[in-house]
Amino acid sequence: MKIRTRRFEGRCAKHKTYNPAVDGREAIRGSCPRCALLAEIWETSLRLNSLIRKFNPNHDDLQRPPQPENPPDPRQMNLLDG
């Protein structure tokens, strides 16, 4: 199952400095609906992460999957070898 492949970068058009991860819901000015949606998206992502960790405690989502190393092409000249 593939779930977390999307990166989301959203800002409120009126309150560009609002960051739900830092400011929290208390910093929403005038009950702005877009800021409230950003806060809800943030809280939902935290909930999703906790559910994934509960399902598989060994899952490390901070570490990128290892990339296969391609050996250097033997036909390529190495400028460091003398």
PDB file of N, CA, C and O in Angstrom, chain B, residues numbered from 101:
ATOM      1  N   MET B 101       0.852  -1.174   0.000  1.00  0.00           N
ATOM      2  CA  MET B 101       0.000   0.000   0.000  1.00  0.00           C
ATOM      3  C   MET B 101       0.896   1.234   0.000  1.00  0.00           C
ATOM      4  O   MET B 101       1.831   1.332   0.794  1.00  0.00           O
ATOM      5  N   LYS B 102       0.610   2.148  -0.871  1.00  0.00           N
ATOM      6  CA  LYS B 102       1.398   3.371  -0.967  1.00  0.00           C
ATOM      7  C   LYS B 102       0.524   4.534  -0.501  1.00  0.00           C
ATOM      8  O   LYS B 102      -0.530   4.784  -1.085  1.00  0.00           O
ATOM      9  N   ILE B 103       0.947   5.242   0.538  1.00  0.00           N
ATOM     10  CA  ILE B 103       0.130   6.326   1.083  1.00  0.00           C
ATOM     11  C   ILE B 103       0.845   7.655   1.032  1.00  0.00           C
ATOM     12  O   ILE B 103       0.334   8.620   0.463  1.00  0.00           O
ATOM     13  N   ARG B 104       2.018   7.712   1.617  1.00  0.00           N
ATOM     14  CA  ARG B 104       2.652   9.010   1.822  1.00  0.00           C
ATOM     15  C   ARG B 104       3.653   9.326   0.729  1.00  0.00           C
ATOM     16  O   ARG B 104       4.863   9.262   0.944  1.00  0.00           O
ATOM     17  N   THR B 105       3.149   9.661  -0.426  1.00  0.00           N
ATOM     18  CA  THR B 105       4.034  10.031  -1.519  1.00  0.00           C
ATOM     19  C   THR B 105       3.792  11.467  -1.950  1.00  0.00           C
ATOM     20  O   THR B 105       4.374  11.928  -2.932  1.00  0.00           O
ATOM     21  N   ARG B 106       2.952  12.165  -1.239  1.00  0.00           N
ATOM     22  CA  ARG B 106       2.584  13.521  -1.631  1.00  0.00           C
ATOM     23  C   ARG B 106       3.165  14.527  -0.640  1.00  0.00           C
ATOM     24  O   ARG B 106       3.055  14.362   0.575  1.00  0.00           O
ATOM     25  N   ARG B 107       3.773  15.553  -1.177  1.00  0.00           N
ATOM     26  CA  ARG B 107       4.273  16.652  -0.340  1.00  0.00           C
ATOM     27  C   ARG B 107       3.321  17.822  -0.527  1.00  0.00           C
ATOM     28  O   ARG B 107       2.958  18.164  -1.652  1.00  0.00           O
ATOM     29  N   PHE B 108       2.922  18.430   0.569  1.00  0.00           N
ATOM     30  CA  PHE B 108       1.947  19.514   0.512  1.00  0.00           C
ATOM     31  C   PHE B 108       2.568  20.767   1.103  1.00  0.00           C
ATOM     32  O   PHE B 108       3.021  20.764   2.247  1.00  0.00           O
ATOM     33  N   GLU B 109       2.588  21.822   0.330  1.00  0.00           N
ATOM     34  CA  GLU B 109       3.066  23.111   0.822  1.00  0.00           C
ATOM     35  C   GLU B 109       1.948  24.115   0.589  1.00  0.00           C
ATOM     36  O   GLU B 109       1.746  24.574  -0.536  1.00  0.00           O
ATOM     37  N   GLY B 110       1.233  24.452   1.630  1.00  0.00           N
ATOM     38  CA  GLY B 110       0.112  25.376   1.498  1.00  0.00           C
ATOM     39  C   GLY B 110       0.263  26.563   2.429  1.00  0.00           C
ATOM     40  O   GLY B 110       0.825  26.449   3.519  1.00  0.00           O
ATOM     41  N   ARG B 111      -0.231  27.670   1.998  1.00  0.00           N
ATOM     42  CA  ARG B 111      -0.242  28.899   2.797  1.00  0.00           C
ATOM     43  C   ARG B 111      -1.591  29.564   2.616  1.00  0.00           C
ATOM     44  O   ARG B 111      -2.227  29.422   1.572  1.00  0.00           O
ATOM     45  N   CYS B 112      -2.022  30.281   3.623  1.00  0.00           N
ATOM     46  CA  CYS B 112      -3.235  31.080   3.525  1.00  0.00           C
ATOM     47  C   CYS B 112      -2.890  32.360   2.763  1.00  0.00           C
ATOM     48  O   CYS B 112      -1.847  32.969   3.000  1.00  0.00           O
ATOM     49  N   ALA B 113      -3.761  32.757   1.859  1.00  0.00           N
ATOM     50  CA  ALA B 113      -3.502  33.962   1.062  1.00  0.00           C
ATOM     51  C   ALA B 113      -3.501  35.215   1.934  1.00  0.00           C
ATOM     52  O   ALA B 113      -2.759  36.159   1.661  1.00  0.00           O
ATOM     53  N   LYS B 114      -4.324  35.232   2.979  1.00  0.00           N
ATOM     54  CA  LYS B 114      -4.395  36.411   3.862  1.00  0.00           C
ATOM     55  C   LYS B 114      -3.316  36.396   4.933  1.00  0.00           C
ATOM     56  O   LYS B 114      -2.714  37.427   5.236  1.00  0.00           O
ATOM     57  N   HIS B 115      -3.078  35.227   5.500  1.00  0.00           N
ATOM     58  CA  HIS B 115      -2.161  35.098   6.635  1.00  0.00           C
ATOM     59  C   HIS B 115      -0.973  34.236   6.216  1.00  0.00           C
ATOM     60  O   HIS B 115      -0.880  33.065   6.584  1.00  0.00           O
ATOM     61  N   LYS B 116      -0.088  34.817   5.459  1.00  0.00           N
ATOM     62  CA  LYS B 116       1.029  34.074   4.872  1.00  0.00           C
ATOM     63  C   LYS B 116       2.019  33.552   5.908  1.00  0.00           C
ATOM     64  O   LYS B 116       2.736  32.588   5.639  1.00  0.00           O
ATOM     65  N   THR B 117       2.069  34.158   7.062  1.00  0.00           N
ATOM     66  CA  THR B 117       3.034  33.726   8.077  1.00  0.00           C
ATOM     67  C   THR B 117       2.484  32.638   8.992  1.00  0.00           C
ATOM     68  O   THR B 117       3.216  32.123   9.837  1.00  0.00           O
ATOM     69  N   TYR B 118       1.215  32.277   8.842  1.00  0.00           N
ATOM     70  CA  TYR B 118       0.631  31.254   9.718  1.00  0.00           C
ATOM     71  C   TYR B 118       1.206  29.883   9.368  1.00  0.00           C
ATOM     72  O   TYR B 118       1.151  29.445   8.219  1.00  0.00           O
ATOM     73  N   ASN B 119       1.751  29.224  10.370  1.00  0.00           N
ATOM     74  CA  ASN B 119       2.299  27.878  10.235  1.00  0.00           C
ATOM     75  C   ASN B 119       1.686  27.030  11.347  1.00  0.00           C
ATOM     76  O   ASN B 119       2.014  27.226  12.518  1.00  0.00           O
ATOM     77  N   PRO B 120       0.793  26.083  10.999  1.00  0.00           N
ATOM     78  CA  PRO B 120       0.120  25.315  12.045  1.00  0.00           C
ATOM     79  C   PRO B 120       1.066  24.466  12.884  1.00  0.00           C
ATOM     80  O   PRO B 120       0.774  24.190  14.048  1.00  0.00           O
ATOM     81  N   ALA B 121       2.185  24.051  12.318  1.00  0.00           N
ATOM     82  CA  ALA B 121       3.136  23.237  13.082  1.00  0.00           C
ATOM     83  C   ALA B 121       3.792  24.048  14.193  1.00  0.00           C
ATOM     84  O   ALA B 121       4.119  23.507  15.249  1.00  0.00           O
ATOM     85  N   VAL B 122       3.983  25.333  13.959  1.00  0.00           N
ATOM     86  CA  VAL B 122       4.645  26.188  14.943  1.00  0.00           C
ATOM     87  C   VAL B 122       3.626  26.945  15.790  1.00  0.00           C
ATOM     88  O   VAL B 122       3.750  27.005  17.014  1.00  0.00           O
ATOM     89  N   ASP B 123       2.621  27.522  15.137  1.00  0.00           N
ATOM     90  CA  ASP B 123       1.690  28.427  15.808  1.00  0.00           C
ATOM     91  C   ASP B 123       0.513  27.731  16.479  1.00  0.00           C
ATOM     92  O   ASP B 123       0.022  28.207  17.502  1.00  0.00           O
ATOM     93  N   GLY B 124       0.056  26.622  15.928  1.00  0.00           N
ATOM     94  CA  GLY B 124      -1.097  25.925  16.490  1.00  0.00           C
ATOM     95  C   GLY B 124      -2.402  26.609  16.123  1.00  0.00           C
ATOM     96  O   GLY B 124      -2.408  27.640  15.451  1.00  0.00           O
ATOM     97  N   ARG B 125      -3.499  26.031  16.567  1.00  0.00           N
ATOM     98  CA  ARG B 125      -4.828  26.572  16.264  1.00  0.00           C
ATOM     99  C   ARG B 125      -5.090  27.908  16.954  1.00  0.00           C
ATOM    100  O   ARG B 125      -5.895  28.705  16.473  1.00  0.00           O
ATOM    101  N   GLU B 126      -4.427  28.155  18.060  1.00  0.00           N
ATOM    102  CA  GLU B 126      -4.665  29.391  18.815  1.00  0.00           C
ATOM    103  C   GLU B 126      -4.263  30.634  18.029  1.00  0.00           C
ATOM    104  O   GLU B 126      -4.743  31.730  18.315  1.00  0.00           O
ATOM    105  N   ALA B 127      -3.388  30.472  17.045  1.00  0.00           N
ATOM    106  CA  ALA B 127      -2.892  31.633  16.300  1.00  0.00           C
ATOM    107  C   ALA B 127      -3.748  31.973  15.084  1.00  0.00           C
ATOM    108  O   ALA B 127      -3.418  32.901  14.346  1.00  0.00           O
ATOM    109  N   ILE B 128      -4.838  31.242  14.858  1.00  0.00           N
ATOM    110  CA  ILE B 128      -5.706  31.539  13.718  1.00  0.00           C
ATOM    111  C   ILE B 128      -6.432  32.844  13.993  1.00  0.00           C
ATOM    112  O   ILE B 128      -7.100  32.995  15.015  1.00  0.00           O
ATOM    113  N   ARG B 129      -6.293  33.792  13.060  1.00  0.00           N
ATOM    114  CA  ARG B 129      -6.891  35.121  13.245  1.00  0.00           C
ATOM    115  C   ARG B 129      -8.300  35.166  12.657  1.00  0.00           C
ATOM    116  O   ARG B 129      -8.519  34.761  11.516  1.00  0.00           O
ATOM    117  N   GLY B 130      -9.235  35.655  13.435  1.00  0.00           N
ATOM    118  CA  GLY B 130     -10.601  35.872  12.960  1.00  0.00           C
ATOM    119  C   GLY B 130     -11.281  34.622  12.451  1.00  0.00           C
ATOM    120  O   GLY B 130     -12.111  34.705  11.546  1.00  0.00           O
ATOM    121  N   SER B 131     -10.959  33.479  12.998  1.00  0.00           N
ATOM    122  CA  SER B 131     -11.502  32.175  12.576  1.00  0.00           C
ATOM    123  C   SER B 131     -11.450  32.019  11.052  1.00  0.00           C
ATOM    124  O   SER B 131     -12.448  31.671  10.421  1.00  0.00           O
ATOM    125  N   CYS B 132     -10.284  32.279  10.476  1.00  0.00           N
ATOM    126  CA  CYS B 132     -10.060  32.170   9.035  1.00  0.00           C
ATOM    127  C   CYS B 132     -10.263  30.714   8.604  1.00  0.00           C
ATOM    128  O   CYS B 132      -9.618  29.818   9.148  1.00  0.00           O
ATOM    129  N   PRO B 133     -11.153  30.466   7.629  1.00  0.00           N
ATOM    130  CA  PRO B 133     -11.419  29.080   7.229  1.00  0.00           C
ATOM    131  C   PRO B 133     -10.215  28.403   6.562  1.00  0.00           C
ATOM    132  O   PRO B 133     -10.025  27.198   6.724  1.00  0.00           O
ATOM    133  N   ARG B 134      -9.405  29.156   5.819  1.00  0.00           N
ATOM    134  CA  ARG B 134      -8.238  28.539   5.168  1.00  0.00           C
ATOM    135  C   ARG B 134      -7.163  28.176   6.193  1.00  0.00           C
ATOM    136  O   ARG B 134      -6.522  27.131   6.077  1.00  0.00           O
ATOM    137  N   CYS B 135      -6.970  29.018   7.173  1.00  0.00           N
ATOM    138  CA  CYS B 135      -6.014  28.689   8.235  1.00  0.00           C
ATOM    139  C   CYS B 135      -6.509  27.480   9.033  1.00  0.00           C
ATOM    140  O   CYS B 135      -5.714  26.632   9.440  1.00  0.00           O
ATOM    141  N   ALA B 136      -7.822  27.404   9.255  1.00  0.00           N
ATOM    142  CA  ALA B 136      -8.394  26.262   9.961  1.00  0.00           C
ATOM    143  C   ALA B 136      -8.176  24.974   9.164  1.00  0.00           C
ATOM    144  O   ALA B 136      -7.899  23.921   9.740  1.00  0.00           O
ATOM    145  N   LEU B 137      -8.303  25.063   7.837  1.00  0.00           N
ATOM    146  CA  LEU B 137      -8.041  23.885   7.004  1.00  0.00           C
ATOM    147  C   LEU B 137      -6.574  23.472   7.071  1.00  0.00           C
ATOM    148  O   LEU B 137      -6.266  22.281   7.125  1.00  0.00           O
ATOM    149  N   LEU B 138      -5.671  24.446   7.068  1.00  0.00           N
ATOM    150  CA  LEU B 138      -4.252  24.117   7.205  1.00  0.00           C
ATOM    151  C   LEU B 138      -3.977  23.413   8.531  1.00  0.00           C
ATOM    152  O   LEU B 138      -3.218  22.445   8.577  1.00  0.00           O
ATOM    153  N   ALA B 139      -4.588  23.894   9.599  1.00  0.00           N
ATOM    154  CA  ALA B 139      -4.408  23.267  10.908  1.00  0.00           C
ATOM    155  C   ALA B 139      -4.974  21.849  10.901  1.00  0.00           C
ATOM    156  O   ALA B 139      -4.381  20.940  11.480  1.00  0.00           O
ATOM    157  N   GLU B 140      -6.105  21.661  10.256  1.00  0.00           N
ATOM    158  CA  GLU B 140      -6.711  20.330  10.183  1.00  0.00           C
ATOM    159  C   GLU B 140      -5.838  19.369   9.369  1.00  0.00           C
ATOM    160  O   GLU B 140      -5.678  18.207   9.742  1.00  0.00           O
ATOM    161  N   ILE B 141      -5.278  19.851   8.263  1.00  0.00           N
ATOM    162  CA  ILE B 141      -4.372  19.032   7.456  1.00  0.00           C
ATOM    163  C   ILE B 141      -3.161  18.622   8.290  1.00  0.00           C
ATOM    164  O   ILE B 141      -2.740  17.465   8.253  1.00  0.00           O
ATOM    165  N   TRP B 142      -2.604  19.564   9.039  1.00  0.00           N
ATOM    166  CA  TRP B 142      -1.439  19.267   9.872  1.00  0.00           C
ATOM    167  C   TRP B 142      -1.773  18.226  10.939  1.00  0.00           C
ATOM    168  O   TRP B 142      -1.024  17.267  11.128  1.00  0.00           O
ATOM    169  N   GLU B 143      -2.898  18.412  11.639  1.00  0.00           N
ATOM    170  CA  GLU B 143      -3.287  17.475  12.692  1.00  0.00           C
ATOM    171  C   GLU B 143      -3.580  16.090  12.124  1.00  0.00           C
ATOM    172  O   GLU B 143      -3.270  15.081  12.758  1.00  0.00           O
ATOM    173  N   THR B 144      -4.168  16.035  10.947  1.00  0.00           N
ATOM    174  CA  THR B 144      -4.458  14.753  10.315  1.00  0.00           C
ATOM    175  C   THR B 144      -3.183  14.043   9.912  1.00  0.00           C
ATOM    176  O   THR B 144      -3.100  12.820  10.021  1.00  0.00           O
ATOM    177  N   SER B 145      -2.182  14.785   9.446  1.00  0.00           N
ATOM    178  CA  SER B 145      -0.916  14.155   9.083  1.00  0.00           C
ATOM    179  C   SER B 145      -0.220  13.588  10.319  1.00  0.00           C
ATOM    180  O   SER B 145       0.397  12.525  10.253  1.00  0.00           O
ATOM    181  N   LEU B 146      -0.320  14.292  11.441  1.00  0.00           N
ATOM    182  CA  LEU B 146       0.261  13.768  12.683  1.00  0.00           C
ATOM    183  C   LEU B 146      -0.442  12.488  13.115  1.00  0.00           C
ATOM    184  O   LEU B 146       0.193  11.537  13.570  1.00  0.00           O
ATOM    185  N   ARG B 147      -1.756  12.482  12.967  1.00  0.00           N
ATOM    186  CA  ARG B 147      -2.545  11.283  13.323  1.00  0.00           C
ATOM    187  C   ARG B 147      -2.161  10.112  12.405  1.00  0.00           C
ATOM    188  O   ARG B 147      -2.002   8.987  12.878  1.00  0.00           O
ATOM    189  N   LEU B 148      -2.013  10.364  11.111  1.00  0.00           N
ATOM    190  CA  LEU B 148      -1.624   9.315  10.178  1.00  0.00           C
ATOM    191  C   LEU B 148      -0.258   8.744  10.555  1.00  0.00           C
ATOM    192  O   LEU B 148      -0.073   7.527  10.563  1.00  0.00           O
ATOM    193  N   ASN B 149       0.693   9.615  10.864  1.00  0.00           N
ATOM    194  CA  ASN B 149       2.024   9.141  11.266  1.00  0.00           C
ATOM    195  C   ASN B 149       1.961   8.276  12.518  1.00  0.00           C
ATOM    196  O   ASN B 149       2.646   7.257  12.600  1.00  0.00           O
ATOM    197  N   SER B 150       1.146   8.672  13.493  1.00  0.00           N
ATOM    198  CA  SER B 150       1.061   7.881  14.718  1.00  0.00           C
ATOM    199  C   SER B 150       0.406   6.530  14.456  1.00  0.00           C
ATOM    200  O   SER B 150       0.801   5.531  15.057  1.00  0.00           O
ATOM    201  N   LEU B 151      -0.588   6.478  13.571  1.00  0.00           N
ATOM    202  CA  LEU B 151      -1.219   5.203  13.244  1.00  0.00           C
ATOM    203  C   LEU B 151      -0.248   4.276  12.520  1.00  0.00           C
ATOM    204  O   LEU B 151      -0.237   3.071  12.771  1.00  0.00           O
ATOM    205  N   ILE B 152       0.559   4.827  11.628  1.00  0.00           N
ATOM    206  CA  ILE B 152       1.544   4.002  10.924  1.00  0.00           C
ATOM    207  C   ILE B 152       2.571   3.461  11.907  1.00  0.00           C
ATOM    208  O   ILE B 152       2.960   2.297  11.816  1.00  0.00           O
ATOM    209  N   ARG B 153       3.014   4.289  12.844  1.00  0.00           N
ATOM    210  CA  ARG B 153       3.983   3.821  13.846  1.00  0.00           C
ATOM    211  C   ARG B 153       3.361   2.804  14.792  1.00  0.00           C
ATOM    212  O   ARG B 153       4.047   1.898  15.265  1.00  0.00           O
ATOM    213  N   LYS B 154       2.077   2.942  15.070  1.00  0.00           N
ATOM    214  CA  LYS B 154       1.397   1.970  15.925  1.00  0.00           C
ATOM    215  C   LYS B 154       1.283   0.627  15.197  1.00  0.00           C
ATOM    216  O   LYS B 154       1.444  -0.428  15.811  1.00  0.00           O
ATOM    217  N   PHE B 155       1.011   0.666  13.907  1.00  0.00           N
ATOM    218  CA  PHE B 155       0.895  -0.555  13.110  1.00  0.00           C
ATOM    219  C   PHE B 155       2.247  -1.242  12.971  1.00  0.00           C
ATOM    220  O   PHE B 155       2.340  -2.465  13.082  1.00  0.00           O
ATOM    221  N   ASN B 156       3.301  -0.455  12.728  1.00  0.00           N
ATOM    222  CA  ASN B 156       4.642  -1.003  12.562  1.00  0.00           C
ATOM    223  C   ASN B 156       5.629  -0.125  13.326  1.00  0.00           C
ATOM    224  O   ASN B 156       6.120   0.863  12.781  1.00  0.00           O
ATOM    225  N   PRO B 157       5.927  -0.472  14.583  1.00  0.00           N
ATOM    226  CA  PRO B 157       6.831   0.364  15.389  1.00  0.00           C
ATOM    227  C   PRO B 157       8.235   0.486  14.811  1.00  0.00           C
ATOM    228  O   PRO B 157       8.953   1.429  15.144  1.00  0.00           O
ATOM    229  N   ASN B 158       8.641  -0.445  13.953  1.00  0.00           N
ATOM    230  CA  ASN B 158       9.980  -0.403  13.383  1.00  0.00           C
ATOM    231  C   ASN B 158      10.060   0.472  12.144  1.00  0.00           C
ATOM    232  O   ASN B 158      11.140   0.664  11.587  1.00  0.00           O
ATOM    233  N   HIS B 159       8.926   1.002  11.709  1.00  0.00           N
ATOM    234  CA  HIS B 159       8.918   1.828  10.497  1.00  0.00           C
ATOM    235  C   HIS B 159       9.600   3.161  10.784  1.00  0.00           C
ATOM    236  O   HIS B 159       9.252   3.868  11.730  1.00  0.00           O
ATOM    237  N   ASP B 160      10.580   3.486   9.943  1.00  0.00           N
ATOM    238  CA  ASP B 160      11.299   4.752  10.091  1.00  0.00           C
ATOM    239  C   ASP B 160      11.007   5.597   8.863  1.00  0.00           C
ATOM    240  O   ASP B 160      11.612   5.400   7.809  1.00  0.00           O
ATOM    241  N   ASP B 161      10.078   6.539   8.998  1.00  0.00           N
ATOM    242  CA  ASP B 161       9.688   7.350   7.855  1.00  0.00           C
ATOM    243  C   ASP B 161      10.620   8.539   7.644  1.00  0.00           C
ATOM    244  O   ASP B 161      10.492   9.257   6.653  1.00  0.00           O
ATOM    245  N   LEU B 162      11.543   8.750   8.557  1.00  0.00           N
ATOM    246  CA  LEU B 162      12.476   9.866   8.403  1.00  0.00           C
ATOM    247  C   LEU B 162      13.674   9.477   7.551  1.00  0.00           C
ATOM    248  O   LEU B 162      14.351  10.336   6.986  1.00  0.00           O
ATOM    249  N   GLN B 163      13.932   8.172   7.463  1.00  0.00           N
ATOM    250  CA  GLN B 163      15.078   7.704   6.696  1.00  0.00           C
ATOM    251  C   GLN B 163      14.627   7.380   5.277  1.00  0.00           C
ATOM    252  O   GLN B 163      13.647   6.662   5.077  1.00  0.00           O
ATOM    253  N   ARG B 164      15.341   7.909   4.304  1.00  0.00           N
ATOM    254  CA  ARG B 164      15.012   7.628   2.912  1.00  0.00           C
ATOM    255  C   ARG B 164      15.447   6.217   2.552  1.00  0.00           C
ATOM    256  O   ARG B 164      16.436   5.713   3.082  1.00  0.00           O
ATOM    257  N   PRO B 165      14.705   5.577   1.646  1.00  0.00           N
ATOM    258  CA  PRO B 165      15.134   4.239   1.227  1.00  0.00           C
ATOM    259  C   PRO B 165      16.492   4.307   0.550  1.00  0.00           C
ATOM    260  O   PRO B 165      16.784   5.264  -0.168  1.00  0.00           O
ATOM    261  N   PRO B 166      17.320   3.299   0.774  1.00  0.00           N
ATOM    262  CA  PRO B 166      18.668   3.344   0.185  1.00  0.00           C
ATOM    263  C   PRO B 166      18.590   3.313  -1.335  1.00  0.00           C
ATOM    264  O   PRO B 166      17.823   2.552  -1.924  1.00  0.00           O
ATOM    265  N   GLN B 167      19.397   4.154  -1.946  1.00  0.00           N
ATOM    266  CA  GLN B 167      19.476   4.204  -3.399  1.00  0.00           C
ATOM    267  C   GLN B 167      20.524   3.193  -3.851  1.00  0.00           C
ATOM    268  O   GLN B 167      21.593   3.104  -3.247  1.00  0.00           O
ATOM    269  N   PRO B 168      20.236   2.439  -4.893  1.00  0.00           N
ATOM    270  CA  PRO B 168      21.252   1.485  -5.361  1.00  0.00           C
ATOM    271  C   PRO B 168      22.463   2.240  -5.908  1.00  0.00           C
ATOM    272  O   PRO B 168      22.333   3.192  -6.678  1.00  0.00           O
ATOM    273  N   GLU B 169      23.628   1.790  -5.491  1.00  0.00           N
ATOM    274  CA  GLU B 169      24.861   2.443  -5.938  1.00  0.00           C
ATOM    275  C   GLU B 169      25.274   1.866  -7.271  1.00  0.00           C
ATOM    276  O   GLU B 169      25.381   0.650  -7.431  1.00  0.00           O
ATOM    277  N   ASN B 170      25.504   2.737  -8.217  1.00  0.00           N
ATOM    278  CA  ASN B 170      25.979   2.308  -9.518  1.00  0.00           C
ATOM    279  C   ASN B 170      27.499   2.359  -9.512  1.00  0.00           C
ATOM    280  O   ASN B 170      28.088   3.400  -9.219  1.00  0.00           O
ATOM    281  N   PRO B 171      28.137   1.233  -9.836  1.00  0.00           N
ATOM    282  CA  PRO B 171      29.605   1.268  -9.874  1.00  0.00           C
ATOM    283  C   PRO B 171      30.060   2.163 -11.020  1.00  0.00           C
ATOM    284  O   PRO B 171      29.360   2.284 -12.026  1.00  0.00           O
ATOM    285  N   PRO B 172      31.227   2.792 -10.878  1.00  0.00           N
ATOM    286  CA  PRO B 172      31.709   3.667 -11.952  1.00  0.00           C
ATOM    287  C   PRO B 172      31.946   2.866 -13.230  1.00  0.00           C
ATOM    288  O   PRO B 172      32.367   1.710 -13.196  1.00  0.00           O
ATOM    289  N   ASP B 173      31.670   3.496 -14.318  1.00  0.00           N
ATOM    290  CA  ASP B 173      31.878   2.875 -15.623  1.00  0.00           C
ATOM    291  C   ASP B 173      33.383   2.732 -15.847  1.00  0.00           C
ATOM    292  O   ASP B 173      34.112   3.721 -15.767  1.00  0.00           O
ATOM    293  N   PRO B 174      33.861   1.512 -16.127  1.00  0.00           N
ATOM    294  CA  PRO B 174      35.318   1.342 -16.292  1.00  0.00           C
ATOM    295  C   PRO B 174      35.863   2.099 -17.504  1.00  0.00           C
ATOM    296  O   PRO B 174      37.069   2.327 -17.598  1.00  0.00           O
ATOM    297  N   ARG B 175      34.994   2.484 -18.423  1.00  0.00           N
ATOM    298  CA  ARG B 175      35.454   3.235 -19.585  1.00  0.00           C
ATOM    299  C   ARG B 175      35.689   4.706 -19.262  1.00  0.00           C
ATOM    300  O   ARG B 175      36.318   5.420 -20.042  1.00  0.00           O
ATOM    301  N   GLN B 176      35.186   5.162 -18.112  1.00  0.00           N
ATOM    302  CA  GLN B 176      35.316   6.570 -17.713  1.00  0.00           C
ATOM    303  C   GLN B 176      36.714   6.797 -17.128  1.00  0.00           C
ATOM    304  O   GLN B 176      37.169   6.018 -16.290  1.00  0.00           O
ATOM    305  N   MET B 177      37.384   7.842 -17.559  1.00  0.00           N
ATOM    306  CA  MET B 177      38.697   8.166 -17.027  1.00  0.00           C
ATOM    307  C   MET B 177      38.556   8.799 -15.644  1.00  0.00           C
ATOM    308  O   MET B 177      37.629   9.569 -15.394  1.00  0.00           O
ATOM    309  N   ASN B 178      39.465   8.473 -14.770  1.00  0.00           N
ATOM    310  CA  ASN B 178      39.488   9.066 -13.450  1.00  0.00           C
ATOM    311  C   ASN B 178      40.576  10.121 -13.441  1.00  0.00           C
ATOM    312  O   ASN B 178      41.745   9.796 -13.649  1.00  0.00           O
ATOM    313  N   LEU B 179      40.227  11.365 -13.209  1.00  0.00           N
ATOM    314  CA  LEU B 179      41.208  12.462 -13.230  1.00  0.00           C
ATOM    315  C   LEU B 179      42.103  12.460 -11.998  1.00  0.00           C
ATOM    316  O   LEU B 179      43.159  13.092 -12.000  1.00  0.00           O
ATOM    317  N   LEU B 180      41.692  11.757 -10.948  1.00  0.00           N
ATOM    318  CA  LEU B 180      42.483  11.754  -9.713  1.00  0.00           C
ATOM    319  C   LEU B 180      43.586  10.710  -9.757  1.00  0.00           C
ATOM    320  O   LEU B 180      44.578  10.827  -9.038  1.00  0.00           O
ATOM    321  N   ASP B 181      43.426   9.697 -10.588  1.00  0.00           N
ATOM    322  CA  ASP B 181      44.491   8.689 -10.704  1.00  0.00           C
ATOM    323  C   ASP B 181      45.626   9.242 -11.553  1.00  0.00           C
ATOM    324  O   ASP B 181      45.373   9.888 -12.570  1.00  0.00           O
ATOM    325  N   GLY B 182      46.828   9.010 -11.169  1.00  0.00           N
ATOM    326  CA  GLY B 182      47.956   9.589 -11.869  1.00  0.00           C
ATOM    327  C   GLY B 182      48.735   8.635 -12.608  1.00  0.00           C
ATOM    328  O   GLY B 182      49.720   9.005 -13.245  1.00  0.00           O
TER     329      GLY B 182
END
